[in-house]
Amino acid sequence: MTDLAQDLLSSFVVAEPQLNGSRNLGVVHLRKEALDRFEAQGFPTTRDEEWKYTNLKPVLKHDYRILLKGDDAVSFADIKSYLLSDLDTYKLVFINGKYSSWLSDATHQEFDVCTFAAALNKYPDIIAEYLGKGAPKGDTFVDLNTAFADDGAFIRVKANQTVDKPIEILYLTTNENGPAFSQVRNLIIAEQNAEVQLVERHQNIGDQPSFTNFVSEVFAARDARVSYYKVQNDADAATLVDNTHVVQKEQSNVHVGTYTFGGKLVRNNLHFYSAGERAESHMDGITIIADGQTVDHHTLVDHQEPNCYSRELYKGIYLGKSHGIFNGKVMVRQKAQKTNAFQQNDNILLSDKAKVDTKPQLEIFADDVRCSHGCTVGQLDRNALFYLRSRGIPKREAEGLMTYAFAADALEYVKIPQLEKRLNSVIAEKLGINLEFTL
Amino acid sequence: MIKINNLQARVEDKEILKGINLEVNPGEIHAIMGPNGSGKSTLSSVIAGREDYQVTGVSIDFEGENLMDLDPEERAHKGIFLSFQYPVEIPGVTVSNFIKTAINESRKGRGEEPMEAREMLAKMREKTALLEMDKSYLSRSLNEGFSGGEKKRNEIFQMAMLEPKLAILDETDSGLDIDALRIVAGGVNKLRSADNAVVVITHYQRLLDYIKPDFVHVLFNGRIVKSGGPELAHELEEKGYDWIKAENA
């Protein structure tokens, strides 16, 4: 067992009585059982099939502080650049895992945009109904989070409601005082025919290493529509393990877009459970990383019911000595006839030292389905580059134009223009190009 | 305008061009004909600056400057245009944004201001009309899903927009039916002036019925083995290339 795992186990003894929800017997049991499972399993190593290409050892060795305190010294000016400035949104801001009412803007009337901590006490029935029902028990990071997490975003949109503006969720970690280990949790419930848009970001302030173990459970009831955008552009020493689990009922439509540009190591475990007929699941993303960065996308679509559609499109651009991993699993259960599943992962290596491991994984138990998948790893096409240059477009701009064009179709489903603009400017910055041309 | 002096090019150990001499003056149309594998496309690529060839001991003088020192984009800024035999498909970049970027980068390269949006739009309208292209072309991804004829028309549209001094048309007639050929050739003819020049590379006389050359050169085995007036093209059409091959065996 690693030192960090030992630290976590002993910290739990201290923390447990103070954790939110400690008066709720159900939650107490949930935490204790989860911790037991974590104790039995510990952190994964590269010997685990699911972690074969991603070595956690270097990021687990730091002496992380585990029980973090809030930080009142953070001002709006410090966080402004991490929010969509030109758009009116609800804002939920957490600092070191504690809700900051000072920095947040969650005034609302009809729907619940509040904190996980408050919900633990306020809505014991809802917590009992949903908490831990999306994210699988036995996943070691999920279990660890279940044991410790006592705050995060709680969003419940009641039947037939549409949230009038996007909700931004910002998780900040300040780590001037040394490496920090943070565990936060979302619970997002869209009831029948409800609609909500979410923009989420984890951000570390400071140069010290940080480790965020995050769980997000999303429940989309019949006809609900959820757009969930993840902007991952964290500091160089930050590690993020994002466990997002989406449970969909009949005719619901959920899109999760993951845009990864920063951090030392990002691991996304994104799972969709298609548990109602004619549900639509969309997941797409762009990854642009450089020297010393690793991004690992592990996705699952679990088709459990007939007539569902899933679409998965991940684009990766790798510079310097970076490493990308894509493992996309599509499961079609016997009952899930007429499933239509599409999966595509395309990568461009812009450096000789960059590396990509890509692995589509299809498990199909129904006989009347349509499943397509593909993956490509390549470089920019020399012919195309010459073509652009022969028209007067300089090499650098030509490369940028082609790289951008390669990535851009993964932005097609972004429904918030300001977010799309923001993503475009980050892409241009990461590729070192001027995106004056509007494509 | 352009003076090519003893141009030699090879790919690895294979010699493709073995000493080409060619001079083109403003207002002239030259046709370069020759059988497959004679080096026609290599010649056009080397003039445009493709880097896949080893080019040795030569100069290509373009208006007093040696092109060999310049990148492809710099050559384009000077006014050289190559219409590709196989235009490349670039998904995600629309024709209009591509041409805007090309025009304004070329202007920047020459130290000029970008073109006004209104002027750009008017020009695009004019040139699409010239080539009988539907406006919807402009919002399509560059060459993606274009038919052979549409791709070639799109090449000449770009030529019309960029207004080069020297246009090299590499097998622009291949893949065109007779109507498309007429439109493309008509476009090229309307763009002619006393200040620009055109080099037409083709297998067949057919295109030369529409774009009438002042000079015809026969390229064989990496060398220009015969030059003459338009009558040479007719002779080739009649007799094929065998007599050229026999003469130069």
Boltz contact constraints between the chains, C-beta under 6 A:
constraints:
  - contact:
      token1: [A, 383]
      token2: [B, 88]
      max_distance: 6.0
  - contact:
      token1: [A, 384]
      token2: [B, 88]
      max_distance: 6.0
  - contact:
      token1: [A, 384]
      token2: [B, 90]
      max_distance: 6.0
  - contact:
      token1: [A, 386]
      token2: [B, 50]
      max_distance: 6.0
  - contact:
      token1: [A, 387]
      token2: [B, 88]
      max_distance: 6.0
  - contact:
      token1: [A, 389]
      token2: [B, 72]
      max_distance: 6.0
  - contact:
      token1: [A, 389]
      token2: [B, 73]
      max_distance: 6.0
  - contact:
      token1: [A, 390]
      token2: [B, 48]
      max_distance: 6.0
  - contact:
      token1: [A, 390]
      token2: [B, 72]
      max_distance: 6.0
  - contact:
      token1: [A, 390]
      token2: [B, 76]
      max_distance: 6.0
  - contact:
      token1: [A, 390]
      token2: [B, 82]
      max_distance: 6.0
  - contact:
      token1: [A, 391]
      token2: [B, 76]
      max_distance: 6.0
  - contact:
      token1: [A, 391]
      token2: [B, 102]
      max_distance: 6.0
  - contact:
      token1: [A, 392]
      token2: [B, 73]
      max_distance: 6.0
  - contact:
      token1: [A, 392]
      token2: [B, 76]
      max_distance: 6.0
  - contact:
      token1: [A, 392]
      token2: [B, 77]
      max_distance: 6.0
  - contact:
      token1: [A, 392]
      token2: [B, 102]
      max_distance: 6.0
  - contact:
      token1: [A, 392]
      token2: [B, 105]
      max_distance: 6.0
  - contact:
      token1: [A, 392]
      token2: [B, 106]
      max_distance: 6.0
  - contact:
      token1: [A, 393]
      token2: [B, 101]
      max_distance: 6.0
  - contact:
      token1: [A, 393]
      token2: [B, 102]
      max_distance: 6.0
  - contact:
      token1: [A, 393]
      token2: [B, 105]
      max_distance: 6.0
  - contact:
      token1: [A, 394]
      token2: [B, 73]
      max_distance: 6.0
  - contact:
      token1: [A, 405]
      token2: [B, 92]
      max_distance: 6.0
  - contact:
      token1: [A, 405]
      token2: [B, 93]
      max_distance: 6.0
  - contact:
      token1: [A, 408]
      token2: [B, 92]
      max_distance: 6.0
  - contact:
      token1: [A, 437]
      token2: [B, 97]
      max_distance: 6.0
  - contact:
      token1: [A, 437]
      token2: [B, 101]
      max_distance: 6.0
  - contact:
      token1: [A, 439]
      token2: [B, 97]
      max_distance: 6.0
